Amino acid sequence: MQIEKLVAFHKTMGDVTRIRIISILANGPKRGQAIAGILSLTAPTISHHLTKLKEINLVRDRREKNSVYYFLNDDVLQHYSRALPEMILNKGESKMDTQKLSGEQKKVLENFLTADGRLKTIPAQRKKKLIVLYHIASLLENGRKYDEKDLNSFILTFHDDYATIRRELIIGSIMYRENSIYELNPREMWATIE
């Protein structure tokens, strides 16, 4: 997620009706007509607001026979809600400064990287995988847009399975992809190592 996505989230949420819809969906999935009835608004108005919420991935829908149910994407809500305070409190500091690695992080990198810096295997455990991904991403240039070929070439210097690592960089919110162009997210947006 780029900083622009955080801005888009806050712009989208800057509407009373959308906040009310989120509040309703926090209690469980609802049909669009039910939301319209609760808020005393027309179905087209609710549809418009739900479309805006779906654009930022805050609401998902699922069709069941002739009805469409809308669900709140709690993970996305929590992620965006934490992102701005973390960015401000961290004052742009890196979540993993390679010069200030903890003993555990150093040990993970020693266990999974060869002497020449190649990845022996992709860790299965999420925490270890994120430590390795942070290390790899710390060697990419901030603000640079990588096409898929360039990113694959970079990842190949670490491991032959560039597709998996590239996908994990996206899943961990370390990188953002749009139209096969990849860019590092601000570090405060990266998945948290717990």
C-alpha positions in Angstrom: 0.0 0.0 0.0 1.3 3.4 -0.9 0.8 6.6 1.0 -1.8 7.5 -1.7 -3.8 4.5 -0.6 -3.8 5.7 2.9 -5.0 9.1 1.7 -7.7 7.4 -0.4 -8.9 5.5 2.6 -9.2 8.6 4.8 -11.0 10.5 1.9 -13.4 7.7 1.4 -14.1 7.5 5.2 -14.7 11.2 5.4 -18.4 10.7 4.8 -21.0 10.3 7.6 -23.1 7.7 5.6 -20.0 5.5 5.0 -19.1 5.6 8.6 -22.6 4.6 9.5 -22.5 1.7 6.9 -19.2 0.5 8.5 -20.8 0.7 11.9 -23.8 -1.4 10.7 -21.5 -4.0 9.0 -19.4 -4.3 12.1 -22.3 -6.2 13.6 -22.3 -8.7 10.8 -23.1 -9.0 7.0 -26.2 -7.3 5.6 -28.0 -7.0 2.3 -27.9 -3.6 0.6 -31.7 -3.2 1.0 -31.4 -3.9 4.8 -28.7 -1.2 5.1 -30.9 1.2 3.1 -33.8 0.5 5.4 -31.8 1.0 8.6 -30.4 4.3 7.3 -33.6 5.4 5.6 -31.8 6.0 2.4 -32.5 4.9 -1.2 -31.0 1.7 -2.6 -29.0 3.7 -5.3 -27.5 5.9 -2.6 -26.4 2.9 -0.5 -25.1 1.2 -3.7 -23.0 4.3 -4.4 -21.5 4.4 -0.9 -20.8 0.6 -0.9 -19.0 0.9 -4.2 -16.7 3.6 -2.7 -16.1 1.3 0.3 -15.3 -1.7 -2.0 -12.8 0.5 -4.0 -10.6 0.7 -0.8 -11.2 -3.0 -0.1 -13.0 -2.1 3.2 -16.2 -3.9 2.2 -16.6 -7.3 0.4 -19.7 -8.7 -1.1 -21.0 -12.3 -1.6 -23.9 -13.4 -3.7 -26.3 -15.9 -2.2 -29.0 -16.9 -4.7 -30.8 -13.6 -5.5 -29.3 -11.6 -2.6 -25.9 -9.8 -2.3 -24.5 -9.6 1.2 -21.9 -7.1 2.3 -19.2 -7.8 4.8 -16.8 -5.5 6.6 -13.1 -6.4 5.9 -11.9 -6.1 9.5 -8.2 -6.7 8.7 -8.2 -3.8 6.2 -10.0 -1.5 8.7 -7.5 -2.3 11.4 -4.5 -2.0 9.1 -5.5 1.5 7.8 -6.6 2.6 11.3 -3.1 1.8 12.7 -1.1 3.1 9.7 -1.3 6.8 10.2 -0.6 6.8 14.0 2.3 4.4 13.4 3.7 6.6 10.7 3.5 9.7 12.9 4.8 7.9 16.1 7.7 6.3 14.2 8.6 9.6 12.6 9.5 7.7 9.4 11.9 5.4 11.2 12.5 1.9 9.7 10.8 -1.0 11.4 13.9 -3.0 10.8 17.1 -1.0 10.6 19.7 -3.4 9.3 22.3 -1.7 11.5 20.2 -2.3 14.7 19.0 -5.8 14.2 17.9 -7.7 17.4 19.7 -10.9 18.3 16.7 -12.9 17.1 16.6 -11.1 13.7 20.4 -11.6 13.2 20.0 -15.3 14.0 17.2 -15.7 11.5 19.2 -14.1 8.8 22.3 -16.2 9.7 20.2 -19.3 9.5 18.4 -18.6 6.2 21.1 -16.7 4.3 24.3 -18.2 2.9 27.6 -16.4 3.3 27.1 -14.7 -0.1 23.7 -13.4 0.9 21.5 -15.9 -1.0 18.4 -17.4 0.6 18.8 -21.1 1.5 15.0 -21.6 1.8 12.0 -19.5 2.1 11.0 -19.6 5.8 7.6 -21.2 6.5 7.0 -19.4 9.8 5.5 -16.0 9.2 7.7 -14.1 11.6 10.9 -15.5 10.1 9.6 -15.0 6.6 8.9 -11.3 7.3 12.4 -10.8 8.8 13.9 -12.2 5.5 11.5 -10.2 3.4 12.4 -7.0 5.3 16.1 -7.7 4.7 15.5 -8.2 0.9 13.3 -5.1 0.7 15.8 -3.0 2.6 18.1 -3.4 -0.4 15.6 -1.9 -2.9 15.5 1.8 -3.7 12.7 3.8 -2.0 10.5 5.7 -4.5 11.8 3.7 -7.5 9.2 2.0 -9.7 10.3 -1.5 -10.7 8.8 -3.3 -13.7 8.3 -7.0 -13.2 11.4 -8.0 -15.1 13.7 -5.8 -13.1 12.2 -6.9 -9.8 12.5 -10.6 -10.8 16.1 -10.0 -11.7 16.7 -8.4 -8.3 15.0 -11.3 -6.4 16.9 -13.9 -8.4 20.1 -12.7 -6.7 18.6 -14.0 -3.5 16.5 -17.1 -4.6 15.4 -18.9 -7.7 11.7 -18.8 -6.8 11.2 -15.1 -7.6 7.5 -15.4 -8.1 6.9 -16.6 -4.5 9.1 -14.0 -3.0 7.5 -11.3 -5.2 4.0 -12.4 -4.1 5.1 -12.5 -0.4 6.4 -8.9 -0.7 2.9 -7.9 -1.8 1.1 -10.0 0.8 3.2 -8.4 3.5 2.4 -4.9 2.3 6.1 -4.4 1.7 5.5 -3.6 -1.9 2.6 -2.3 -3.9 1.8 -3.5 -7.4 -0.3 -1.7 -10.1 -0.3 -2.7 -13.8 2.8 -4.9 -13.3 4.8 -2.0 -11.8 6.1 -2.5 -8.2 7.1 0.0 -5.7 8.1 -0.2 -2.0 5.5 1.0 0.4 6.6 3.3 3.2 8.1 1.1 5.9 5.4 2.1 8.5 2.9 0.3 6.2 4.8 -3.0 6.2 3.3 -6.0 7.9 4.3 -6.1 11.6 6.9 -8.7 12.7 5.4 -10.2 15.9 
